[in-house]
Every structure is written in structure tokens, then in C-alpha cells.
Amino acid sequence: VKQLLDSGTDPNGINASGWTALMQAAMNGHTNIVQLLISRGALVDVKGDAGWEALMLAAQFGHRNIVSILLKQEADVNAASRNGSTALMFAAGNGHDNIVTDLLKQGANVSMTDYLGRTALMFAAIDGYSSIIEVLLKNKAEINAVDQEGNSALLLAVKGNHEDAVRVLLTDCPDIYAEDRGGSNAAQWAIKKKNSRIIQLLKSAPPCN
């Protein structure tokens, strides 16, 4: 990479796939190359064809050091891809606790939604990342927000049979009677999934004022 840059290669050039060298390095976790590219003028907010940026890729693949480098270079923490996905959504949906925390400290917006109306909390709920759910709730994530299919984070966690995630979500007083577009609520989904533990969690949910 150094030889190419020394020979005059544009550090912000985009390849046939619509990616810059910085995006590739960020995705693959090549910290030294990321630092080199930035030192040679690579811009951290260049968007690829799908609207992806280096920060989103580093967040998705769990490269915390690179996320830190990009944030120090003032990468836009709330930049969204063409389908509305943000670095926080990518980190939350892939279970990267530390990166979620780092992004929140830099002002990541927990209320942003993608093209399907999904928030970072919903992404965490889909795969049952209970520790991330807890962090997002502490940072004022909206517990009863719903996507285009009427799914709340609670409904998504129940549909995925994620018992621990359901338990954490219930501490924030979600609407347990809310129905998705198909007309089913959390308890009805738990019954469909034949998950007796989640059924009991819902029955014993603490009262909410």
C-alpha cells in the first residue's frame, strides 16, 4: 500500500465495487493500513456505492481500534448508508458491546431508523444481545418503537426465542400487549414458539405505571 501511495495512487480512489482502500482496510481490521491511508490524505467520510463508510464497516466487523481512530478523525457517528443503517445499528446487530458504548459516548443517535423502521435496539433484540439492549435502554432507546411490520424490540426478542433479551426488555416497561401487523402480541408469539420460559416471563412482568 505504501508503494502504491508513494507512486501517486489516489488514497480516495474508488474501485469497481464502489469501495475505497480505507473502507477495505477498516472492514478487514488492518489498523496500520488505516493509519497510513489517513496520514496520506484518505477521507474518513467517503461513501461507497451503497452509502457505506469506513466507520460502519469497522463497527460491523468489530474492529474497535479502527472505530476509535476514525472517530478521532471526526468521522460522522450518525452517518447512514443508502438503506438508513448506521454504525450503531451495525455494532448492535453484531454483538459488539464495546463499540456500541464507544459510539454512544460520541453522540450516536439511538432513535435513528433504517429503511424498514428498525432501530439499534431492534437489531440487538433480533439476535438477543441482552447486554447491548441494556446499554441502549440506559441511553434512552425507545422501548416501544416499532418497525414497518409492527415489531417492537420485545416482539423481535420473543420471535427469536431470546429469553435473556426478553428479561432485560421487560425491566423497561414495554407494552407487552402491542401487536404486530399480523395481529399477534408477545404472549401469543411465545405460545406459537412453545417457549414456556418466555411465557412465564411475560406473565410475571412487573407492573408499569
DRENTOR-937376 format. One line per field, with one value per residue (C-alpha): residue in three letters; chain; x, y, z. Coordinates in nm, 4 decimals. Layout:
BEGIN
aa <- (ALA;...);
ch <- (A;...);
xx <- (X;...);
yy <- (Y;...);
zz <- (Z;...);
END
This chain:
BEGIN
aa <- (VAL;LYS;GLN;LEU;LEU;ASP;SER;GLY;THR;ASP;PRO;ASN;GLY;ILE;ASN;ALA;SER;GLY;TRP;THR;ALA;LEU;MET;GLN;ALA;ALA;MET;ASN;GLY;HIS;THR;ASN;ILE;VAL;GLN;LEU;LEU;ILE;SER;ARG;GLY;ALA;LEU;VAL;ASP;VAL;LYS;GLY;ASP;ALA;GLY;TRP;GLU;ALA;LEU;MET;LEU;ALA;ALA;GLN;PHE;GLY;HIS;ARG;ASN;ILE;VAL;SER;ILE;LEU;LEU;LYS;GLN;GLU;ALA;ASP;VAL;ASN;ALA;ALA;SER;ARG;ASN;GLY;SER;THR;ALA;LEU;MET;PHE;ALA;ALA;GLY;ASN;GLY;HIS;ASP;ASN;ILE;VAL;THR;ASP;LEU;LEU;LYS;GLN;GLY;ALA;ASN;VAL;SER;MET;THR;ASP;TYR;LEU;GLY;ARG;THR;ALA;LEU;MET;PHE;ALA;ALA;ILE;ASP;GLY;TYR;SER;SER;ILE;ILE;GLU;VAL;LEU;LEU;LYS;ASN;LYS;ALA;GLU;ILE;ASN;ALA;VAL;ASP;GLN;GLU;GLY;ASN;SER;ALA;LEU;LEU;LEU;ALA;VAL;LYS;GLY;ASN;HIS;GLU;ASP;ALA;VAL;ARG;VAL;LEU;LEU;THR;ASP;CYS;PRO;ASP;ILE;TYR;ALA;GLU;ASP;ARG;GLY;GLY;SER;ASN;ALA;ALA;GLN;TRP;ALA;ILE;LYS;LYS;LYS;ASN;SER;ARG;ILE;ILE;GLN;LEU;LEU;LYS;SER;ALA;PRO;PRO;CYS;ASN);
ch <- (A;A;A;A;A;A;A;A;A;A;A;A;A;A;A;A;A;A;A;A;A;A;A;A;A;A;A;A;A;A;A;A;A;A;A;A;A;A;A;A;A;A;A;A;A;A;A;A;A;A;A;A;A;A;A;A;A;A;A;A;A;A;A;A;A;A;A;A;A;A;A;A;A;A;A;A;A;A;A;A;A;A;A;A;A;A;A;A;A;A;A;A;A;A;A;A;A;A;A;A;A;A;A;A;A;A;A;A;A;A;A;A;A;A;A;A;A;A;A;A;A;A;A;A;A;A;A;A;A;A;A;A;A;A;A;A;A;A;A;A;A;A;A;A;A;A;A;A;A;A;A;A;A;A;A;A;A;A;A;A;A;A;A;A;A;A;A;A;A;A;A;A;A;A;A;A;A;A;A;A;A;A;A;A;A;A;A;A;A;A;A;A;A;A;A;A;A;A;A;A;A;A;A;A;A;A;A;A;A);
xx <- (0.0000;0.2831;0.4463;0.1214;0.0726;0.4341;0.3793;0.0874;-0.2180;-0.5174;-0.5901;-0.9559;-0.9942;-1.2990;-1.2682;-1.5121;-1.7087;-1.7542;-1.5132;-1.2099;-0.8902;-0.9835;-1.3139;-1.1371;-0.8788;-1.1448;-1.3526;-1.0541;-0.9124;-0.5851;-0.5120;-0.1684;-0.3023;-0.5904;-0.3419;-0.1187;-0.4051;-0.5286;-0.1781;-0.1698;-0.4988;-0.7672;-1.1012;-1.2960;-1.6435;-1.6207;-1.9276;-1.9232;-2.1915;-2.4262;-2.3595;-2.1269;-1.8456;-1.5332;-1.6789;-1.9806;-1.7580;-1.5263;-1.8279;-1.9932;-1.6863;-1.5864;-1.2614;-1.2695;-0.9253;-1.0180;-1.3509;-1.1549;-0.9138;-1.1972;-1.3895;-1.0772;-1.0644;-1.4188;-1.5989;-1.9717;-2.1011;-2.4570;-2.3877;-2.6328;-2.5946;-2.8337;-3.0739;-3.0514;-2.8158;-2.5735;-2.2556;-2.4537;-2.7010;-2.4182;-2.2412;-2.5617;-2.6729;-2.3399;-2.2904;-2.0016;-2.0671;-1.7595;-1.8101;-2.1730;-2.0543;-1.7842;-2.0293;-2.2817;-2.0135;-1.9508;-2.3153;-2.4608;-2.8356;-3.0306;-3.3532;-3.2392;-3.4141;-3.3231;-3.5448;-3.7546;-3.8019;-3.5607;-3.3603;-3.0332;-3.2372;-3.4320;-3.1125;-2.9809;-3.3120;-3.3205;-3.0148;-3.0660;-2.7709;-2.9016;-2.6019;-2.6292;-3.0028;-2.9314;-2.6821;-2.9175;-3.2056;-2.9839;-2.9184;-3.2906;-3.3633;-3.7380;-3.8692;-4.1993;-4.0775;-4.1994;-4.0717;-4.2768;-4.4095;-4.5267;-4.2457;-4.1172;-3.7865;-3.9826;-4.1697;-3.8454;-3.6782;-3.9760;-3.9878;-3.6189;-3.6644;-3.4133;-3.5056;-3.2352;-3.3167;-3.6846;-3.5959;-3.3902;-3.6539;-3.9232;-3.7315;-3.8076;-4.1856;-4.2568;-4.6096;-4.6494;-4.9902;-4.8726;-4.9477;-4.7513;-4.9154;-5.0261;-5.2287;-5.0181;-4.8696;-4.5652;-4.7517;-4.9180;-4.5821;-4.4312;-4.7120;-4.6540;-4.2860;-4.3771;-4.1332;-4.2609;-3.9874;-4.0723;-4.4423;-4.3731;-4.1556;-4.4380;-4.6930;-4.4755;-4.3711;-4.3506;-4.6388;-4.5712;-4.7081);
yy <- (0.0000;0.2366;0.1760;0.2496;0.5698;0.6703;0.6198;0.8637;0.6417;0.8433;0.7387;0.8243;0.6321;0.4062;0.0587;-0.1224;-0.2391;0.1189;0.0946;0.2977;0.1480;0.2881;0.1009;-0.2243;-0.1770;-0.0845;-0.3914;-0.6261;-0.4829;-0.3562;-0.0857;0.0085;0.0499;0.2630;0.4901;0.5063;0.5926;0.8669;1.0097;1.0267;1.2113;0.9431;1.0998;0.9133;1.0120;0.8998;0.6926;0.3804;0.2908;0.1633;0.4636;0.2695;0.4467;0.3146;0.3667;0.1498;-0.1324;-0.1181;-0.1202;-0.4118;-0.6321;-0.5431;-0.3551;-0.1308;0.0244;0.1335;0.2715;0.4784;0.6058;0.7047;0.8812;1.0785;1.1834;1.3168;1.0506;1.1222;0.8896;0.9209;0.8836;0.6467;0.4118;0.4203;0.1914;0.4006;0.1799;0.3455;0.2345;0.1936;-0.0398;-0.2477;-0.2738;-0.3512;-0.6132;-0.7934;-0.8039;-0.5605;-0.4265;-0.2077;-0.0434;0.0321;0.2041;0.3982;0.5184;0.6277;0.8276;1.0101;1.1002;0.8127;0.8622;0.5668;0.6792;0.6607;0.4025;0.2156;0.1742;-0.0861;0.1326;-0.0671;0.0955;-0.0161;-0.1613;-0.3754;-0.5000;-0.6056;-0.7733;-0.9741;-1.1725;-1.1483;-0.9328;-0.8628;-0.6647;-0.4282;-0.3969;-0.2902;-0.0260;0.1126;0.1333;0.3241;0.5656;0.6320;0.3968;0.3957;0.0658;0.0749;0.1913;-0.0371;-0.1193;-0.1317;-0.4751;-0.3519;-0.5275;-0.3769;-0.4857;-0.7084;-0.8793;-0.9371;-1.0870;-1.3163;-1.4242;-1.5100;-1.7097;-1.4859;-1.5330;-1.3106;-1.0299;-1.0517;-1.0378;-0.7194;-0.5531;-0.6217;-0.4119;-0.1018;-0.1420;-0.2262;-0.2551;-0.6321;-0.6170;-0.4397;-0.6387;-0.6720;-0.6253;-0.9856;-0.9166;-1.1132;-0.9827;-1.1035;-1.3671;-1.5069;-1.5348;-1.7067;-1.9604;-2.0096;-2.0687;-2.3072;-2.1243;-2.1844;-1.9762;-1.6664;-1.7240;-1.7222;-1.4116;-1.2263;-1.3447;-1.2277;-0.8980;-0.6203;-0.3718;-0.0439;0.2924);
zz <- (0.0000;0.0867;-0.2510;-0.4315;-0.2364;-0.2979;-0.6700;-0.6662;-0.6206;-0.5012;-0.1384;-0.2017;-0.5243;-0.5522;-0.7026;-0.9299;-0.6253;-0.5088;-0.2158;-0.1107;0.0266;0.3675;0.3622;0.2743;0.5479;0.8034;0.7204;0.7404;1.0616;0.9174;1.1713;1.0364;0.6843;0.8112;0.9877;0.6796;0.4478;0.6780;0.7056;0.3256;0.2979;0.2961;0.3858;0.6528;0.5303;0.1677;0.0781;-0.1372;-0.3889;-0.1176;0.1035;0.3319;0.5132;0.6826;1.0298;0.9508;0.8289;1.1283;1.3592;1.1811;1.1930;1.5480;1.4928;1.7968;1.7475;1.3976;1.5174;1.7689;1.5025;1.2703;1.5461;1.6382;1.2731;1.3178;1.1191;1.1338;1.4037;1.2718;0.9011;0.7359;0.4414;0.1487;0.3356;0.6512;0.8515;1.0933;1.2663;1.5886;1.4188;1.2739;1.6085;1.7985;1.5471;1.5564;1.9310;1.9649;2.3147;2.3482;2.0121;2.0957;2.4127;2.2263;1.9633;2.2237;2.4040;2.0772;2.0341;1.8333;1.7956;1.9374;1.7659;1.4034;1.1867;0.8704;0.5641;0.7441;1.0503;1.2650;1.5431;1.7010;1.9889;1.7450;1.5823;1.9228;2.0046;1.6805;1.7853;2.1595;2.2608;2.6088;2.7341;2.4375;2.4922;2.8485;2.7373;2.4734;2.7195;2.9629;2.6782;2.6284;2.3401;2.2772;2.4124;2.2219;1.8820;1.6039;1.2562;0.9369;1.0315;1.3706;1.5553;1.8773;2.0279;2.2670;1.9844;1.7952;2.1016;2.1641;1.7996;1.8228;2.1459;2.3233;2.6864;2.8384;2.5956;2.6863;3.0550;3.0080;2.7904;3.0496;3.3037;3.0932;3.0959;2.7316;2.6021;2.6267;2.4596;2.1436;1.8279;1.5076;1.1688;1.1810;1.4936;1.7431;2.0672;2.2593;2.4622;2.1530;1.9812;2.2835;2.2659;1.8933;1.9669;2.2510;2.4768;2.8281;2.9923;2.7921;2.8508;3.2243;3.1984;3.0267;3.2809;3.5685;3.4090;3.6696;3.6651;3.4900;3.5899);
END
